[in-house]
Amino acid sequence: MRKADIVFVVDSSGSIRGNWPLVTDYVVRYIKALGTNVGKEKVRLGFVWFSRTATIYFHLNKYFSGGPMINDIKRYVTITVTTCTTAAAGMMITLNAKCSSGKYPQFYTNSQGCRPPLLECALGLTC
């Protein structure tokens, strides 16, 4: 597998409450499927949770193996009442800005683990 910087943008609002275990299970299975391809010099993963606003949960350079990342994701249980999909869409636009642009420093920056000119991808999950 080639190197990539992938960010999950996951709905954690009240509207997803009944499906929350399905969403977290999907993310965990995705990480497990990557297996040893997750690493400092391989695939890096980051996470953004959104409800009323979008919030960075962890950056691309926090975890370089799947186990600790999975444990962190399983501990995340905060689900708020309101949903603002436009906040998530705005965050995804921000995430897909190139590292070197400097226009959107929130996530895809060298200091947060971005490695230009690698594949940068944001995956949005909601139900």
N, C-alpha and C positions, 0 to 999 in steps of 0.2 A: 504494500500500500504506500502511496506517496504521502509526503508531508502535507498537512492541512491544519488550519485553525478554524474550528467549528464552534459556534455558539448556539445553544438552545435558548429560545425565547418562549417561556412556558406560562400559560394562563393559570394563575393561582387564585382566581376570584371565586365568589360564592356560587356562580353559575356552573362551575365545574365540580362542585363539592362531591356529588355522587360518583363522578368519574375520576376523582383524584387518584385513587389507587391504580387505575388503568394508565393514567398519564405517567406517574412515577415509575410504574413497572415497565412501560415502553422505554423510558429514558435509561433505566438500569439495564434492560436487555440490549439496548443499542451500545452502551459502554462495554458490556460483557462480550458482545459480538466483535467489537474492535480488539478486545483482548490485549495482546502484547503490542499492538499497533499504537496504543496510547503511550506517549512518552515525550520527554524533553526534546528529542530530535525526531519525533514522529508526529502523530496526531495529537493536538492539544484541544481540550474542550473547555468552554466557559458556559456560564449559565446566567440568564436574566429571568426573573419572575415578574409577572405583571398582573395587576388588578386595576385599581384606580390609577396607579402610576406604574412605570416600569423601573425596576431596581436591579442593579447588578448584584448577583448572589456570589459568584466568584469568577475571577479573571482566568485567562488562558494559562497563566504561569503559576497558578496555585497548586495544581496537582499534575504529577507526571506518571501516575499509575491509576488503574481503575478502582481498586479496592477502597482507598480512603475517599475517593470522589463519590462512590456509590453510598458509602456510609453517611456522608454529608447530605446527599440528596434525600436519603430515607429519613433523616432527622427533620427535614424541612416540612412543617405541617401547617404553617400559617396560611389560612384561606380567608380573604376579606370578602365583604359583601358585594361591593360594586365592581363592575367590569368597565374597562376603558380600552377597547381594542385599538383605538387610534393611538394611545400611548405606546402600545407594543409595536404598532406599525411604524411609528416615528422612531422608536428605538432600533428597529430592524434596519431602517434606512440609515440611521446613525452607525450601526454596526457594520454595514456593508461599505462604508466609506473606507478608502484605502488608508493604510497605516501612515503613509507619508504625507497625507493631505493636510493634517493639522486642523482641519475644520471641525472634526468630531473626535475629541481626545478621550471620550468616555471609555471606550473599550478596545478598539483595534489600534493600540499604540505599542511601540516597541517596549516601553516600560511596563506594560501590562501583559507582555508575552507574545505580541504579534510578531510574525517573521516575514516581512515582505521579501520577495513577491509571491509568496505561497498562496494557495487556494484559501480564500476567506469565505466562510459560509455561515449564514444564520438560518436556523430552522425554527419556525413558529409552530407551537402546539396549543390547540384549544379544542373544546368540544361544543 
